[in-house]
Amino acid sequence: MATGGHLLCDICNQQDITTDAVEYCPECEENLCQKCTGHHKVAKLSRKHETVALENVAKLPKFVNAISSNCNDHYEKIEYFCNTHSTCCCVECLQDTHKKCHNLTPIQKVIKNVKSSPMFCDQENILSDLLQNIDEILEDRRKNIGALQEQEAQFKIAIQCVREAANEYLDNLETALRNTMQQSFNQKKAEIENLVKDMEKRKKKITEMKENVDLIKSIASDFQSFIAIRQTAEEVHTEEVELMHLVKDDKFKSVEIRMIPTEFDLLTDHFDSIGKVQIISSPCKISMKNSKIQEAQLSGVSVHLNSVVSISVEKIKLIKNTEFSLDEVIKDFCALNLAPQSSHVRALIKHRRRPFLVRECISENGNMLILDCYFSMVFCLTNDAICIRLVNVCPLSFIPGGIISLSPSLAIITEQKRKRFHFITIKNAEIWKTVECETVMLSVSYKFPNLLVQNGSGGFSQVNKNGKVLSETKMLFIDEEMHQSACFQDRFCFISYDAIHCCEMAGNLMWQFRHGKLLPNALTTDGESIIFAVSCNGSIYAISANGKSFSILVEANKNLLQASAVHYDKDGKKLLVSTEKGTVFLYDVHFK
């Protein structure tokens, strides 16, 4: 076939005449001069042939120029297309390899209107979608790199702030953390940069394929277009499948790296770290465009990345680890501490004559704090290899509002409808510090590094550990009841009007979950993508971060009818649930 450049007219050359060719006939596979082109266009056998200027022929991809209208085996003109074998064949083929084939179609019928066929249009759309997807991915990845650079600077500042509160003993620990930090940033930035390079290569390749398809459509003959588009279809499909598998494999999740500083307020023993490197992968916000045909071929691959969550709620399973009654552990504790009786033991004996009203609970590394609001007490329990034991009890001089865990060793208790909260040790339930707050507090949850408290104005406030109000949401409810809340990612959720509401930190509603049989009593989160809740009918269920899916983990259970408190221990993968009357359940959380 013609390949462009300085070529001679094939017809004139057969007559020993040297004439430069200006046109090319794909069906005759001959170069033509100006004069022969005129004859070619009026001759009866060739007047319907479409000739192409040689300068345009040179623009076609090499594989298109290599396509011949003659059979490769018999060098006869191709007359049919075998649908059984998906190959072109000549008359000789019918006597040879395609002798028994009956599913044949004349080639002229097959290639008629090929450039406007669905196959051609679909491939153009797929290539356009692929280019758009890659452009969005590249933009998103570059933004992530920029964000990581800012986070790296913030990370270093956070390290310095923590370092100022320590002594020379922290030097080696700081070096270790910096090395871990730098490795994390380098690794994640390198991963994203490698992905960007790969996407740029894919973009270049797909751009070339798109240009080829455009040239084929505008220049190539119908037969060439038919053959060429079939040859490129598989390659285009491969590119799309590979890209969608990258999406399925979470290659485009946004990465955030930040520091979780160690709490130094209760530094009494030795420590081996001044903080942690936390890498947070949040759901990608890129909406992938995809054709209906490819969606059918890639069934099971999600193309809208906003719907991707870290853990599917359907894959969560709860296995009951233990069940116990506060009455029983208190009885055992009192029996071991009768002589001499401490004020705590005397308070417990007095407490046993009155009912429990458990409002909150937390669990950290086998230690549990259970908050009884009726008698204003905090029970500290531990789950050892033998049984659940009551380690200590802390009578409170105020009516407690809520309790949250700051670290494996430290918690905060708020005073109900008062402007004050207290730091308490988880290991032995002792209050060591009290902080005055700028706002009234009802419920409380933790949004690192601050508290999220329900204020007295129908909303929530972010408060730092010194009691200073940093921000407030708009009004979210008009009653004065306590609304339990929990934080995850860059949002928080709370219970109100028999539903779970999820809001941005500014208070803008993102979604709400309402189910007739699942009226929420209490909730907690894993801090990332799962919300655990207990309902009035005694069931435990999980909700996804986008509120679109849920799974019942424990069916309606009469023993859980008065469940009033729940807490998820992420490190231990434990779910602690307590009823108002002091029956406590501890579940192991498994992810299938």
TORKE-88970 format. One line per field, with one value per residue (C-alpha): residue number from 1; residue in three letters; x, y, z. Coordinates in steps of 0.02 Angstrom, whole numbers. Each point is the difference from the previous one (the first is absolute). Layout:
BEGIN
k	(NUM / ...);
r	(Ala / ...);
X	(X / ...);
Y	(Y / ...);
Z	(Z / ...);
END
This chain:
BEGIN
k	(1 / 2 / 3 / 4 / 5 / 6 / 7 / 8 / 9 / 10 / 11 / 12 / 13 / 14 / 15 / 16 / 17 / 18 / 19 / 20 / 21 / 22 / 23 / 24 / 25 / 26 / 27 / 28 / 29 / 30 / 31 / 32 / 33 / 34 / 35 / 36 / 37 / 38 / 39 / 40 / 41 / 42 / 43 / 44 / 45 / 46 / 47 / 48 / 49 / 50 / 51 / 52 / 53 / 54 / 55 / 56 / 57 / 58 / 59 / 60 / 61 / 62 / 63 / 64 / 65 / 66 / 67 / 68 / 69 / 70 / 71 / 72 / 73 / 74 / 75 / 76 / 77 / 78 / 79 / 80 / 81 / 82 / 83 / 84 / 85 / 86 / 87 / 88 / 89 / 90 / 91 / 92 / 93 / 94 / 95 / 96 / 97 / 98 / 99 / 100 / 101 / 102 / 103 / 104 / 105 / 106 / 107 / 108 / 109 / 110 / 111 / 112 / 113 / 114 / 115 / 116 / 117 / 118 / 119 / 120 / 121 / 122 / 123 / 124 / 125 / 126 / 127 / 128 / 129 / 130 / 131 / 132 / 133 / 134 / 135 / 136 / 137 / 138 / 139 / 140 / 141 / 142 / 143 / 144 / 145 / 146 / 147 / 148 / 149 / 150 / 151 / 152 / 153 / 154 / 155 / 156 / 157 / 158 / 159 / 160 / 161 / 162 / 163 / 164 / 165 / 166 / 167 / 168 / 169 / 170 / 171 / 172 / 173 / 174 / 175 / 176 / 177 / 178 / 179 / 180 / 181 / 182 / 183 / 184 / 185 / 186 / 187 / 188 / 189 / 190 / 191 / 192 / 193 / 194 / 195 / 196 / 197 / 198 / 199 / 200 / 201 / 202 / 203 / 204 / 205 / 206 / 207 / 208 / 209 / 210 / 211 / 212 / 213 / 214 / 215 / 216 / 217 / 218 / 219 / 220 / 221 / 222 / 223 / 224 / 225 / 226 / 227 / 228 / 229 / 230 / 231 / 232 / 233 / 234 / 235 / 236 / 237 / 238 / 239 / 240 / 241 / 242 / 243 / 244 / 245 / 246 / 247 / 248 / 249 / 250 / 251 / 252 / 253 / 254 / 255 / 256 / 257 / 258 / 259 / 260 / 261 / 262 / 263 / 264 / 265 / 266 / 267 / 268 / 269 / 270 / 271 / 272 / 273 / 274 / 275 / 276 / 277 / 278 / 279 / 280 / 281 / 282 / 283 / 284 / 285 / 286 / 287 / 288 / 289 / 290 / 291 / 292 / 293 / 294 / 295 / 296 / 297 / 298 / 299 / 300 / 301 / 302 / 303 / 304 / 305 / 306 / 307 / 308 / 309 / 310 / 311 / 312 / 313 / 314 / 315 / 316 / 317 / 318 / 319 / 320 / 321 / 322 / 323 / 324 / 325 / 326 / 327 / 328 / 329 / 330 / 331 / 332 / 333 / 334 / 335 / 336 / 337 / 338 / 339 / 340 / 341 / 342 / 343 / 344 / 345 / 346 / 347 / 348 / 349 / 350 / 351 / 352 / 353 / 354 / 355 / 356 / 357 / 358 / 359 / 360 / 361 / 362 / 363 / 364 / 365 / 366 / 367 / 368 / 369 / 370 / 371 / 372 / 373 / 374 / 375 / 376 / 377 / 378 / 379 / 380 / 381 / 382 / 383 / 384 / 385 / 386 / 387 / 388 / 389 / 390 / 391 / 392 / 393 / 394 / 395 / 396 / 397 / 398 / 399 / 400 / 401 / 402 / 403 / 404 / 405 / 406 / 407 / 408 / 409 / 410 / 411 / 412 / 413 / 414 / 415 / 416 / 417 / 418 / 419 / 420 / 421 / 422 / 423 / 424 / 425 / 426 / 427 / 428 / 429 / 430 / 431 / 432 / 433 / 434 / 435 / 436 / 437 / 438 / 439 / 440 / 441 / 442 / 443 / 444 / 445 / 446 / 447 / 448 / 449 / 450 / 451 / 452 / 453 / 454 / 455 / 456 / 457 / 458 / 459 / 460 / 461 / 462 / 463 / 464 / 465 / 466 / 467 / 468 / 469 / 470 / 471 / 472 / 473 / 474 / 475 / 476 / 477 / 478 / 479 / 480 / 481 / 482 / 483 / 484 / 485 / 486 / 487 / 488 / 489 / 490 / 491 / 492 / 493 / 494 / 495 / 496 / 497 / 498 / 499 / 500 / 501 / 502 / 503 / 504 / 505 / 506 / 507 / 508 / 509 / 510 / 511 / 512 / 513 / 514 / 515 / 516 / 517 / 518 / 519 / 520 / 521 / 522 / 523 / 524 / 525 / 526 / 527 / 528 / 529 / 530 / 531 / 532 / 533 / 534 / 535 / 536 / 537 / 538 / 539 / 540 / 541 / 542 / 543 / 544 / 545 / 546 / 547 / 548 / 549 / 550 / 551 / 552 / 553 / 554 / 555 / 556 / 557 / 558 / 559 / 560 / 561 / 562 / 563 / 564 / 565 / 566 / 567 / 568 / 569 / 570 / 571 / 572 / 573 / 574 / 575 / 576 / 577 / 578 / 579 / 580 / 581 / 582 / 583 / 584 / 585 / 586 / 587 / 588 / 589 / 590 / 591 / 592);
r	(Met / Ala / Thr / Gly / Gly / His / Leu / Leu / Cys / Asp / Ile / Cys / Asn / Gln / Gln / Asp / Ile / Thr / Thr / Asp / Ala / Val / Glu / Tyr / Cys / Pro / Glu / Cys / Glu / Glu / Asn / Leu / Cys / Gln / Lys / Cys / Thr / Gly / His / His / Lys / Val / Ala / Lys / Leu / Ser / Arg / Lys / His / Glu / Thr / Val / Ala / Leu / Glu / Asn / Val / Ala / Lys / Leu / Pro / Lys / Phe / Val / Asn / Ala / Ile / Ser / Ser / Asn / Cys / Asn / Asp / His / Tyr / Glu / Lys / Ile / Glu / Tyr / Phe / Cys / Asn / Thr / His / Ser / Thr / Cys / Cys / Cys / Val / Glu / Cys / Leu / Gln / Asp / Thr / His / Lys / Lys / Cys / His / Asn / Leu / Thr / Pro / Ile / Gln / Lys / Val / Ile / Lys / Asn / Val / Lys / Ser / Ser / Pro / Met / Phe / Cys / Asp / Gln / Glu / Asn / Ile / Leu / Ser / Asp / Leu / Leu / Gln / Asn / Ile / Asp / Glu / Ile / Leu / Glu / Asp / Arg / Arg / Lys / Asn / Ile / Gly / Ala / Leu / Gln / Glu / Gln / Glu / Ala / Gln / Phe / Lys / Ile / Ala / Ile / Gln / Cys / Val / Arg / Glu / Ala / Ala / Asn / Glu / Tyr / Leu / Asp / Asn / Leu / Glu / Thr / Ala / Leu / Arg / Asn / Thr / Met / Gln / Gln / Ser / Phe / Asn / Gln / Lys / Lys / Ala / Glu / Ile / Glu / Asn / Leu / Val / Lys / Asp / Met / Glu / Lys / Arg / Lys / Lys / Lys / Ile / Thr / Glu / Met / Lys / Glu / Asn / Val / Asp / Leu / Ile / Lys / Ser / Ile / Ala / Ser / Asp / Phe / Gln / Ser / Phe / Ile / Ala / Ile / Arg / Gln / Thr / Ala / Glu / Glu / Val / His / Thr / Glu / Glu / Val / Glu / Leu / Met / His / Leu / Val / Lys / Asp / Asp / Lys / Phe / Lys / Ser / Val / Glu / Ile / Arg / Met / Ile / Pro / Thr / Glu / Phe / Asp / Leu / Leu / Thr / Asp / His / Phe / Asp / Ser / Ile / Gly / Lys / Val / Gln / Ile / Ile / Ser / Ser / Pro / Cys / Lys / Ile / Ser / Met / Lys / Asn / Ser / Lys / Ile / Gln / Glu / Ala / Gln / Leu / Ser / Gly / Val / Ser / Val / His / Leu / Asn / Ser / Val / Val / Ser / Ile / Ser / Val / Glu / Lys / Ile / Lys / Leu / Ile / Lys / Asn / Thr / Glu / Phe / Ser / Leu / Asp / Glu / Val / Ile / Lys / Asp / Phe / Cys / Ala / Leu / Asn / Leu / Ala / Pro / Gln / Ser / Ser / His / Val / Arg / Ala / Leu / Ile / Lys / His / Arg / Arg / Arg / Pro / Phe / Leu / Val / Arg / Glu / Cys / Ile / Ser / Glu / Asn / Gly / Asn / Met / Leu / Ile / Leu / Asp / Cys / Tyr / Phe / Ser / Met / Val / Phe / Cys / Leu / Thr / Asn / Asp / Ala / Ile / Cys / Ile / Arg / Leu / Val / Asn / Val / Cys / Pro / Leu / Ser / Phe / Ile / Pro / Gly / Gly / Ile / Ile / Ser / Leu / Ser / Pro / Ser / Leu / Ala / Ile / Ile / Thr / Glu / Gln / Lys / Arg / Lys / Arg / Phe / His / Phe / Ile / Thr / Ile / Lys / Asn / Ala / Glu / Ile / Trp / Lys / Thr / Val / Glu / Cys / Glu / Thr / Val / Met / Leu / Ser / Val / Ser / Tyr / Lys / Phe / Pro / Asn / Leu / Leu / Val / Gln / Asn / Gly / Ser / Gly / Gly / Phe / Ser / Gln / Val / Asn / Lys / Asn / Gly / Lys / Val / Leu / Ser / Glu / Thr / Lys / Met / Leu / Phe / Ile / Asp / Glu / Glu / Met / His / Gln / Ser / Ala / Cys / Phe / Gln / Asp / Arg / Phe / Cys / Phe / Ile / Ser / Tyr / Asp / Ala / Ile / His / Cys / Cys / Glu / Met / Ala / Gly / Asn / Leu / Met / Trp / Gln / Phe / Arg / His / Gly / Lys / Leu / Leu / Pro / Asn / Ala / Leu / Thr / Thr / Asp / Gly / Glu / Ser / Ile / Ile / Phe / Ala / Val / Ser / Cys / Asn / Gly / Ser / Ile / Tyr / Ala / Ile / Ser / Ala / Asn / Gly / Lys / Ser / Phe / Ser / Ile / Leu / Val / Glu / Ala / Asn / Lys / Asn / Leu / Leu / Gln / Ala / Ser / Ala / Val / His / Tyr / Asp / Lys / Asp / Gly / Lys / Lys / Leu / Leu / Val / Ser / Thr / Glu / Lys / Gly / Thr / Val / Phe / Leu / Tyr / Asp / Val / His / Phe / Lys);
X	(0 / 52 / 103 / 21 / 161 / 57 / -94 / -29 / -165 / -20 / -100 / 125 / 144 / -71 / 13 / 179 / -57 / 67 / -134 / -19 / -152 / -119 / -143 / -19 / -143 / -18 / -110 / 117 / 151 / 83 / 80 / -71 / 63 / -114 / -43 / -30 / -106 / -116 / -16 / -22 / -147 / -97 / 41 / -150 / 89 / 82 / -113 / -68 / 172 / 51 / 175 / 105 / 133 / 173 / 36 / -152 / 47 / 164 / -98 / -87 / 70 / 121 / -115 / -139 / 117 / 47 / -180 / -27 / -162 / 75 / 5 / 167 / -7 / -62 / 34 / -178 / -118 / -94 / -183 / -76 / 7 / -14 / -103 / 46 / 187 / -7 / 117 / -4 / 10 / 11 / -82 / 147 / -24 / -174 / 79 / 131 / -7 / -179 / -69 / -126 / -44 / -178 / -2 / 76 / -44 / 55 / 139 / -84 / -153 / 108 / 101 / -147 / -22 / 137 / 58 / -171 / -23 / -29 / 170 / 89 / -101 / 22 / 187 / 7 / -103 / 106 / 161 / -74 / -57 / 169 / 88 / -119 / 20 / 189 / -2 / -106 / 110 / 158 / -75 / -58 / 169 / 96 / -114 / 33 / 188 / -21 / -107 / 130 / 133 / -107 / -38 / 186 / 33 / -142 / 65 / 172 / -78 / -101 / 158 / 87 / -146 / 4 / 189 / -2 / -95 / 130 / 180 / 162 / -60 / -113 / 143 / 15 / -189 / -19 / 127 / -91 / -166 / 73 / 73 / -168 / -86 / 119 / -13 / -189 / -3 / 132 / -87 / -171 / 63 / 102 / -151 / -106 / 139 / 23 / -186 / 1 / 140 / -100 / -155 / 99 / 64 / -176 / -63 / 132 / -42 / -187 / 20 / 95 / -135 / -134 / 93 / 16 / -186 / -37 / 117 / -72 / -174 / 43 / 125 / -2 / -114 / -150 / 90 / 154 / -109 / -89 / 161 / 90 / -137 / -7 / 187 / -5 / -155 / 93 / 138 / -125 / -95 / 160 / 42 / -172 / 0 / 172 / -54 / -158 / 96 / 115 / -157 / -63 / 169 / -14 / 152 / -78 / -48 / 52 / 137 / 17 / 145 / -7 / 75 / -88 / 101 / 23 / -89 / 133 / -116 / 7 / 182 / 52 / 85 / 124 / -64 / 67 / -79 / -46 / -138 / -60 / -4 / -179 / -39 / -183 / -71 / -165 / -121 / 49 / -109 / 24 / -155 / 58 / -89 / -35 / -100 / -149 / 82 / 156 / -105 / -79 / 172 / 69 / -146 / 49 / 122 / -62 / 26 / -57 / 139 / -101 / -93 / 159 / 24 / 144 / -104 / -168 / -126 / -61 / 171 / -9 / -40 / -21 / 42 / -47 / 155 / -79 / -154 / -2 / -100 / 69 / -90 / 103 / 170 / -41 / -48 / 166 / 95 / -84 / 34 / 186 / 5 / -102 / 139 / 35 / -143 / 56 / -114 / -12 / -57 / -128 / -64 / -17 / -96 / -118 / -11 / -59 / -163 / -38 / -23 / 129 / -18 / 145 / 17 / 172 / 142 / 172 / 121 / 188 / 122 / -103 / -41 / -179 / -78 / -188 / -89 / -150 / -97 / -130 / 123 / 140 / 134 / 134 / 38 / 172 / 5 / 130 / -21 / 138 / 24 / -115 / -146 / -63 / 61 / -45 / 166 / -60 / -149 / 0 / -146 / -34 / -50 / -100 / -129 / 99 / -47 / 111 / 169 / 122 / 168 / 148 / 132 / 24 / 37 / -103 / -184 / -109 / -164 / -115 / -117 / -179 / -63 / 152 / 153 / 129 / 84 / 125 / 147 / -7 / 121 / -70 / 110 / -58 / -145 / 80 / -36 / 160 / -47 / -153 / -24 / -123 / -87 / -72 / -162 / -131 / 25 / -128 / 69 / 182 / 103 / 180 / 58 / 190 / 73 / -156 / -164 / -168 / -130 / -186 / -23 / -153 / -47 / -69 / 164 / 178 / 163 / 181 / 95 / 186 / 70 / 21 / -189 / 8 / -141 / 76 / -156 / -188 / -125 / -164 / -156 / -40 / -143 / -118 / -21 / 113 / 24 / 172 / 47 / 140 / 131 / 154 / 132 / 83 / 100 / -44 / -178 / -105 / -165 / -128 / -167 / -153 / -185 / 16 / 133 / 188 / 55 / 170 / 69 / 154 / 96 / -87 / -169 / -57 / -104 / 78 / -124 / -116 / -40 / -176 / -71 / -167 / 67 / 172 / -32 / 174 / 39 / 190 / 137 / 188 / 119 / 164 / 63 / 6 / -143 / -117 / -136 / -58 / -168 / -116 / -187 / -153 / -52 / 163 / 95 / 175 / 33 / 135 / -20 / 121 / 84 / -112 / -159 / -55 / 21 / -22 / 13 / -83 / 139 / -104 / -185 / -129 / 44 / -102 / 162 / 49 / -168 / 66 / 171 / 54 / 188 / 118 / 185 / 117 / 180 / 88 / 168 / -77 / -142 / -126 / -176 / -59 / -188 / -86 / -183 / -71 / -17 / 184 / 3 / 158 / 42 / 171 / 9 / 147 / -13 / 52 / 15 / -33);
Y	(0 / 181 / 71 / 181 / 85 / 19 / -137 / -37 / -36 / -190 / 3 / 114 / -102 / -157 / 95 / 53 / 178 / 94 / 107 / 57 / -72 / 116 / -115 / -176 / -123 / -117 / -123 / -15 / 24 / 110 / 171 / 116 / 157 / 146 / -63 / -181 / 60 / 85 / -160 / -102 / 104 / -20 / -182 / -114 / -122 / 132 / 153 / -43 / -22 / 131 / 64 / 84 / 134 / -73 / 133 / -61 / -182 / 36 / 60 / -166 / -120 / -130 / -145 / 81 / 24 / -182 / -57 / -80 / -34 / -162 / -167 / -31 / -186 / 1 / 181 / 9 / 143 / -17 / -32 / -63 / 15 / -163 / 34 / -169 / 33 / 192 / 8 / 63 / -126 / -8 / -119 / -120 / -5 / -68 / -151 / -16 / 51 / 66 / -142 / -52 / 175 / 55 / 162 / 112 / 180 / 96 / 119 / 148 / -25 / -12 / 158 / 105 / 149 / -71 / 174 / 40 / -171 / -21 / -86 / 152 / 123 / -102 / -6 / 189 / 26 / -121 / 87 / 170 / -64 / -77 / 163 / 96 / -127 / 9 / 191 / 1 / -131 / 99 / 160 / -89 / -86 / 164 / 85 / -142 / 24 / 185 / -40 / -124 / 135 / 114 / -143 / -38 / 177 / -12 / -168 / 74 / 144 / -124 / -98 / 158 / 49 / -170 / 3 / 165 / -86 / -137 / -13 / -63 / -180 / 34 / 27 / -179 / -22 / 157 / -64 / -165 / 87 / 119 / -147 / -90 / 160 / 32 / -180 / 13 / 163 / -59 / -166 / 74 / 142 / -124 / -112 / 145 / 66 / -173 / -9 / 172 / -57 / -154 / 104 / 120 / -147 / -67 / 171 / 15 / -173 / 29 / 171 / -83 / -132 / 135 / 96 / -162 / -33 / 178 / -19 / -169 / 71 / 150 / -77 / -190 / -97 / -92 / -166 / 70 / 77 / -165 / -98 / 135 / 30 / -185 / -4 / 147 / -57 / -128 / 122 / 134 / -125 / -53 / 180 / 28 / -162 / 39 / 175 / -63 / -135 / 136 / 85 / -163 / -27 / 171 / 70 / 173 / 22 / 166 / -17 / 108 / -16 / 84 / -18 / -68 / 71 / -96 / 71 / 66 / 59 / -167 / -39 / -101 / -151 / -23 / 12 / -56 / 124 / 184 / -27 / -104 / 16 / -20 / -27 / 29 / -58 / 87 / -49 / 70 / 142 / -33 / -51 / -119 / 9 / -170 / -64 / -115 / -136 / 1 / 7 / -164 / -74 / 61 / -49 / 13 / 144 / 160 / 151 / 135 / 16 / 99 / -161 / -92 / -25 / -78 / -141 / -66 / -10 / -165 / -75 / 38 / -140 / 11 / -148 / 16 / -10 / 18 / 60 / 57 / 99 / 150 / -66 / -158 / 83 / 127 / -142 / -88 / 164 / 38 / -176 / 25 / 174 / -17 / 37 / 138 / 78 / 145 / 144 / -76 / -169 / 83 / 97 / -163 / -86 / 149 / -4 / -181 / 57 / 112 / -35 / 34 / 130 / -32 / 145 / -24 / -127 / -15 / -144 / 14 / -146 / -110 / 140 / 64 / 154 / -4 / 161 / -14 / 163 / -49 / -14 / 102 / -133 / -61 / -186 / -55 / -182 / -108 / -152 / -120 / -179 / -68 / 119 / 180 / 84 / 166 / 88 / 163 / 112 / 190 / 89 / 167 / 162 / 53 / -69 / -69 / 39 / -110 / -86 / -16 / -85 / 110 / -136 / -175 / 80 / 160 / 47 / 154 / 10 / 150 / 75 / -4 / 173 / 80 / 90 / -122 / -164 / -115 / -106 / -178 / -145 / -155 / -122 / 45 / 125 / 146 / 182 / 101 / 162 / 112 / 127 / 144 / 13 / 147 / -91 / -108 / -184 / -139 / -142 / -14 / -88 / 12 / 80 / -4 / 104 / 86 / -42 / 11 / 46 / 27 / 179 / 84 / 86 / -148 / -45 / -57 / 89 / -49 / 29 / -23 / -87 / 167 / 32 / 132 / -4 / -7 / -9 / -30 / -81 / 77 / -52 / -183 / -34 / 99 / -115 / -3 / -188 / -82 / -52 / -128 / 36 / -81 / 62 / -80 / 65 / 186 / -15 / -51 / -89 / 16 / -71 / 109 / -32 / -190 / 18 / 10 / 163 / 24 / 176 / 93 / 76 / 166 / -85 / -17 / -159 / -132 / -142 / -77 / -181 / -44 / -176 / -44 / -147 / 72 / 148 / 46 / 7 / 22 / 5 / -6 / -3 / -78 / 175 / -34 / -85 / -97 / 57 / -125 / 27 / -87 / 16 / 4 / -175 / -75 / -19 / 57 / 63 / 84 / 142 / 48 / 170 / 63 / -59 / -102 / -175 / -85 / -173 / -74 / -81 / -63 / -35 / 72 / -68 / 22 / 9 / 156 / 88 / 133 / 19 / 178 / 6 / -68 / 24 / -72 / -39 / 11 / -68 / -150 / -20 / -10 / 70 / 38 / 15 / 38 / 8 / 129 / -133 / -47 / -156 / 12 / -90 / -9 / -52 / -46 / 93 / -100 / 62 / -139);
Z	(0 / -18 / 141 / -57 / -61 / -182 / -94 / -184 / -86 / -8 / -163 / -89 / 68 / -82 / -166 / 39 / 30 / 151 / 80 / 181 / 89 / 89 / 49 / 68 / -29 / 151 / -95 / -149 / 113 / -130 / -1 / -134 / -86 / -37 / -175 / 54 / 146 / -124 / -104 / 159 / 56 / -163 / -40 / 25 / 117 / 109 / -5 / 173 / 76 / 128 / -28 / 133 / -19 / 34 / 131 / 99 / -23 / 91 / 151 / 27 / 132 / -68 / 42 / -104 / -149 / 17 / -24 / -170 / -91 / -66 / 92 / 86 / -44 / -180 / -54 / -67 / 34 / 164 / -35 / 164 / 187 / 99 / 156 / 72 / -1 / -1 / -149 / -177 / -143 / -188 / -123 / 16 / 188 / -27 / -81 / 135 / 183 / -6 / -103 / 134 / 59 / -33 / 98 / -135 / -40 / -158 / 48 / -83 / 109 / 156 / -30 / -55 / 118 / 114 / 53 / 70 / 79 / 188 / 17 / -72 / 103 / 160 / -22 / -26 / 157 / 102 / -52 / 41 / 170 / 35 / -39 / 111 / 141 / -9 / -4 / 159 / 82 / -42 / 69 / 158 / 28 / -25 / 126 / 121 / -21 / 38 / 153 / 61 / -11 / 108 / 120 / 9 / 58 / 128 / 57 / 34 / 97 / 105 / 37 / 57 / 114 / 83 / 10 / 97 / 142 / 19 / 60 / -75 / 15 / -151 / -122 / -59 / -4 / -104 / -126 / -15 / -28 / -129 / -95 / 3 / -52 / -145 / -58 / 2 / -96 / -123 / -25 / -28 / -109 / -100 / -21 / -61 / -113 / -76 / -27 / -81 / -117 / -44 / -32 / -110 / -102 / -14 / -50 / -136 / -64 / 2 / -80 / -142 / -14 / -3 / -136 / -99 / 14 / -57 / -149 / -45 / 5 / -109 / -121 / -7 / -114 / 70 / -13 / 85 / 135 / 29 / 20 / 97 / 126 / 39 / 27 / 120 / 95 / 105 / 44 / 49 / 104 / 88 / 42 / 73 / 100 / 72 / 50 / 83 / 93 / 67 / 63 / 78 / 83 / 85 / -90 / -8 / 182 / 73 / 128 / 155 / 121 / 167 / 171 / 153 / 146 / 160 / 152 / 120 / 137 / 89 / -36 / 154 / -76 / -142 / -179 / -168 / -120 / -9 / -126 / -144 / -188 / -55 / -184 / -41 / -165 / -31 / -140 / -170 / -62 / -186 / -99 / -136 / -168 / -77 / -148 / 24 / -103 / 109 / 158 / -54 / -35 / 167 / 110 / 181 / -26 / 79 / -112 / 121 / 124 / 124 / 39 / 46 / 187 / 94 / 77 / -59 / 143 / -73 / 41 / 187 / 122 / 189 / 112 / 183 / 108 / 171 / 93 / 181 / 126 / 94 / 154 / -3 / -24 / 137 / 117 / -32 / 22 / 167 / 63 / -31 / 82 / 161 / 123 / 12 / -96 / -108 / -45 / -173 / 68 / 114 / -151 / -96 / 140 / 5 / -190 / 0 / 80 / -150 / -186 / -134 / -136 / -118 / -121 / -78 / -10 / -77 / -31 / -28 / -5 / 115 / 123 / 13 / 77 / 27 / 48 / 115 / -5 / 131 / 144 / -83 / -3 / -118 / 4 / -59 / -57 / -83 / -112 / 50 / -58 / 137 / 22 / 4 / 160 / 79 / 28 / 76 / 19 / -4 / 84 / -85 / 85 / -152 / -121 / -148 / -178 / -106 / -9 / -144 / -26 / -50 / 4 / 72 / 169 / 8 / -10 / 26 / 99 / -22 / 127 / -62 / -48 / 83 / -68 / 66 / -46 / 84 / -56 / 71 / -12 / -85 / 95 / 177 / -25 / 91 / -40 / -9 / -88 / -19 / -140 / -9 / -169 / -95 / -42 / 83 / -40 / -19 / -107 / -54 / -134 / -60 / -162 / 7 / 76 / 71 / 85 / -87 / 130 / -9 / 56 / 71 / -164 / -96 / -84 / 28 / 40 / -27 / 162 / 29 / 154 / 87 / -10 / -137 / -130 / -174 / -108 / 8 / -116 / -49 / 97 / -35 / 123 / 110 / 151 / 153 / 4 / -7 / -177 / -6 / -133 / -77 / -122 / -151 / -149 / -18 / 64 / 148 / 29 / 140 / 55 / -15 / -32 / -19 / -135 / -21 / -82 / -81 / -20 / -53 / 145 / -39 / 28 / -181 / -17 / -114 / 27 / 127 / 35 / 55 / 15 / 76 / 101 / 40 / 114 / 66 / 186 / -9 / -130 / -26 / -150 / -51 / -41 / -187 / -91 / 115 / 121 / 131 / 83 / 124 / -22 / 112 / -58 / 64 / -162 / -48 / -175 / -105 / -125 / -139 / -1 / -141 / 88 / -151 / 69 / 167 / 73 / 155 / 101 / 146 / -23 / 119 / 172 / 160 / 100 / -99 / 7 / 120 / -82 / 36 / -33 / -132 / -36 / -133 / 47 / -168 / 58 / 90 / -128 / 142 / 12 / 177 / 29 / 165 / 49 / 119 / 136 / -7 / -109 / -105 / -163 / -81 / -183 / -110 / -166 / -153 / -180 / -125);
END
